[in-house]
Amino acid sequence: MSSTIQRERAAARARLERQMAEKLEKARARKKRSAIAGAAAAVLLVAGGVIWAVVAMGDDDKGPALADGDVSCMWTPDDAQANPDLKEVGAPPTGKAPNTGTQTMTITTNLGAIDVEVNTAKAPCTARSMTYLASKGFFDNTKCHRLVTDGIKVLQCGDPSGTGRGGPTYKMAEENLPNFTDDLKNYPKGTIAMAKTDQPSSTGSQFFIVWGDTPLPGQYTVLGKVTKGLDIVEKVGADGALPEDPTTGATAPKTEVIIKTLTVTPPQEG
């Protein structure tokens, strides 16, 4: 065989290997993005669990339209018999919720306090739900059960069961969805957003804090932004995650994060 033919075949082999590597890397990235919906998503959908992903309610799939004043909030019961990881604490009041101003959510952890400016004006029903759950001690003494460090960079919390399948016995529609064409702009570092299944109107109590570059489609309710304590989450992210749990599919942070208390202040005019 001539050296020319050998070189051509070697070059063709190299091109094929590069193409296969690129496909593998893209598949890996897609898998990491889907982690935000929970590695056990298929189980959750069968079990009726509340975890993550986001689709909006309304004619244009961008959530309920908001006008100055109040907005109506609706809570859809979830099936606690189908999913024993749900926690019964009742549901927030129905009816009008203010859609102006902001609130301060303080997540006091074993590593320090994380303060969040809640965008009540743009996510009034989610803010009402988080306020209600906080008043019931729903988040107290719970662990942040998932850390993702590759593809997306998020710390996920808000499930008292610690399985990634838990939440309250109600769910709600998504709201305040970003719509940038560049997925990197939808959830910039410091964003706190809500999780859900891949079904519309399935937001519950789980939330994720974005601690690094995270390309995600605008399918998750943006609750607000971290104003203090993001360095705590960044340090947890830098410490890395444990191997995937074979039962839940979660990758817990190596540095344990325990929410001692979570409180939300009354709405303040912006």
C-alpha positions in Angstrom: 0.0 0.0 0.0 1.4 3.4 -1.0 2.2 6.0 1.6 -0.3 8.4 0.0 -3.2 5.9 0.4 -2.1 5.3 4.0 -2.1 9.0 4.8 -5.5 9.4 3.2 -7.0 6.6 5.2 -5.4 7.9 8.4 -6.9 11.3 7.7 -10.3 9.8 7.1 -10.0 7.8 10.3 -9.1 11.0 12.2 -12.1 12.9 10.8 -14.4 10.1 11.8 -13.0 10.0 15.3 -13.5 13.8 15.6 -17.1 13.6 14.4 -17.8 10.8 16.8 -16.2 12.7 19.7 -18.3 15.8 18.8 -21.5 13.7 18.8 -20.6 12.2 22.1 -19.9 15.6 23.6 -23.3 17.0 22.4 -25.1 13.9 23.8 -23.3 14.4 27.1 -24.3 18.1 27.2 -28.0 17.2 26.5 -27.9 14.7 29.3 -26.5 17.2 31.7 -29.2 19.8 30.8 -31.9 17.2 31.3 -30.6 16.6 34.8 -32.4 19.8 35.8 -35.6 17.9 35.3 -34.3 15.2 37.6 -32.5 12.0 36.5 -35.5 10.1 37.8 -37.9 12.1 35.6 -39.4 9.0 34.0 -40.2 7.5 37.4 -41.6 10.9 38.6 -44.0 11.2 35.6 -45.4 7.7 36.3 -45.5 8.4 40.1 -47.0 11.9 39.7 -44.0 13.4 41.5 -43.2 17.1 41.6 -39.8 17.9 40.2 -38.6 20.0 37.3 -38.7 21.4 33.9 -41.0 24.2 32.9 -43.8 25.0 30.5 -46.1 27.9 30.8 -49.8 28.3 31.0 -51.7 30.6 28.8 -52.5 31.2 25.1 -48.9 31.9 24.2 -47.3 29.5 26.7 -45.6 32.3 28.5 -47.7 32.2 31.7 -50.7 34.2 32.9 -50.7 37.8 31.8 -49.9 40.3 34.5 -51.4 43.8 34.9 -50.8 46.3 37.6 -52.7 45.3 40.8 -53.5 41.7 41.6 -53.4 38.4 39.8 -55.4 35.2 40.4 -53.5 32.2 41.6 -54.7 28.6 41.3 -53.3 25.5 43.0 -53.8 22.1 41.4 -53.9 19.1 43.9 -51.2 16.6 43.4 -51.6 12.9 44.2 -50.0 12.0 47.5 -51.1 8.4 47.2 -49.3 8.0 43.9 -46.3 9.8 45.3 -45.5 9.2 49.0 -42.7 11.7 48.8 -45.1 14.6 48.7 -45.6 16.4 52.0 -49.1 17.6 53.1 -49.1 21.2 54.4 -52.3 22.4 52.8 -52.2 25.1 50.1 -51.9 28.9 50.0 -55.1 31.0 49.9 -56.7 31.1 46.5 -57.7 34.3 44.8 -55.9 37.5 44.2 -52.1 37.9 44.9 -50.3 41.3 44.6 -48.0 41.5 41.6 -46.0 44.5 42.6 -42.7 45.0 44.4 -40.3 42.5 45.8 -39.8 40.2 48.8 -36.6 39.0 50.6 -36.2 35.3 51.0 -33.4 34.3 53.5 -32.1 30.7 53.2 -30.1 30.1 56.4 -27.9 27.1 55.8 -25.3 25.2 57.8 -22.7 27.1 55.7 -24.2 30.6 56.1 -27.1 32.7 54.9 -28.2 33.2 51.3 -30.4 36.2 50.6 -32.7 36.3 47.6 -34.6 39.2 46.1 -37.9 37.7 45.1 -39.5 39.3 42.1 -43.1 39.4 43.4 -44.1 41.7 40.6 -43.3 39.2 37.9 -43.8 35.9 39.8 -46.6 36.7 42.2 -48.1 33.2 42.5 -44.8 31.5 42.9 -43.9 34.2 45.5 -47.2 33.5 47.3 -46.5 29.8 47.3 -43.0 30.1 48.6 -44.2 32.5 51.3 -46.9 30.1 52.4 -44.5 27.1 52.4 -41.9 29.0 54.4 -44.6 30.0 57.0 -45.3 26.2 57.5 -41.6 25.4 58.0 -41.7 23.3 54.8 -38.1 23.9 54.0 -36.6 23.8 57.5 -34.0 21.1 58.2 -33.9 19.9 54.6 -30.9 19.0 52.4 -30.1 20.4 49.0 -30.2 17.1 47.2 -28.6 17.7 43.8 -25.5 19.5 42.4 -24.7 19.7 38.7 -21.2 20.8 37.8 -21.0 19.8 34.1 -23.0 21.3 31.2 -25.1 23.3 33.6 -24.1 24.6 37.1 -26.9 24.5 39.6 -27.6 23.6 43.2 -31.1 22.1 43.7 -33.0 22.3 46.9 -36.6 22.4 48.2 -37.5 18.8 48.5 -38.1 17.7 52.2 -37.9 14.0 51.1 -34.4 14.5 49.8 -35.2 12.2 46.9 -35.8 14.7 44.1 -39.3 13.4 43.9 -40.9 15.4 46.7 -42.8 18.6 47.1 -46.1 19.9 48.5 -49.5 18.2 47.6 -50.2 20.9 45.0 -48.7 22.3 41.9 -49.0 25.5 39.9 -48.5 27.1 36.5 -45.2 28.6 35.5 -44.6 32.3 35.2 -41.9 34.9 34.5 -40.2 32.7 31.9 -37.2 34.2 30.1 -37.2 34.2 26.3 -33.7 35.0 25.1 -32.6 33.2 22.0 -29.2 32.6 23.6 -29.9 30.0 26.3 -26.9 31.3 28.3 -28.8 34.5 28.9 -32.0 32.9 30.3 -30.6 32.0 33.7 -27.4 34.0 34.5 -25.3 33.3 37.5 -27.1 34.2 40.7 -30.6 33.4 39.3 -32.9 31.3 41.5 -35.6 29.5 39.5 -38.2 26.8 40.1 -38.1 23.2 39.1 -40.9 21.0 37.6 -41.6 17.9 35.5 -41.7 18.2 31.7 -45.5 18.7 32.0 -47.0 22.2 32.0 -48.2 23.6 35.3 -46.2 21.3 37.4 -44.1 23.7 39.4 -43.9 22.7 43.1 -41.4 23.6 45.9 -38.1 22.6 44.4 -35.8 25.4 43.3 -32.3 25.7 41.8 -29.6 28.3 42.3 -27.4 29.0 39.3 -23.8 29.3 40.4 -22.1 29.3 37.0 -22.6 29.4 33.2 -25.9 27.5 32.6 -27.4 27.2 29.1 -31.0 26.3 29.5 -34.1 27.0 27.5 -36.5 29.5 29.1 -38.8 26.9 30.7 -38.3 27.5 34.4 -40.1 30.1 36.5 -37.6 32.8 37.6 -38.3 33.5 41.2 -35.6 36.1 41.7 -31.8 36.6 42.2 -29.3 36.0 45.0 -28.1 39.2 46.6 -25.9 37.7 49.3 -24.3 34.4 49.8 -23.7 33.3 46.2 -20.1 32.7 47.2 -21.4 29.9 49.5 -23.0 28.1 46.6 -19.9 28.7 44.3 -17.7 27.1 47.0 -20.1 24.1 47.2 -20.0 23.9 43.4 -16.2 24.0 43.3 -16.0 21.1 45.8 -17.9 18.9 43.4 -20.7 16.3 43.5 -20.9 12.8 44.7 -21.4 9.9 42.3 -25.0 9.5 41.0 -27.4 7.8 43.4 -28.6 4.6 41.7 -32.0 5.0 43.2 -32.8 8.6 42.8 -30.4 9.6 40.0 -29.3 12.6 42.0 -25.7 13.8 42.4 -25.6 15.3 45.9 -23.0 17.9 46.7 -19.9 16.6 48.4 -20.2 19.5 50.8 -23.5 18.9 52.5 -25.9 21.9 52.4 -28.7 21.8 55.0 -31.4 24.5 55.0 -31.9 25.2 58.7 -34.6 27.8 58.0 -36.2 29.5 55.1 -38.1 32.8 55.6 -39.8 35.2 53.3 -40.7 38.8 54.2 -44.0 40.5 53.3 -44.0 42.3 49.8 -42.2 45.6 49.6 -42.9 48.2 46.9 -40.0 48.3 44.4 
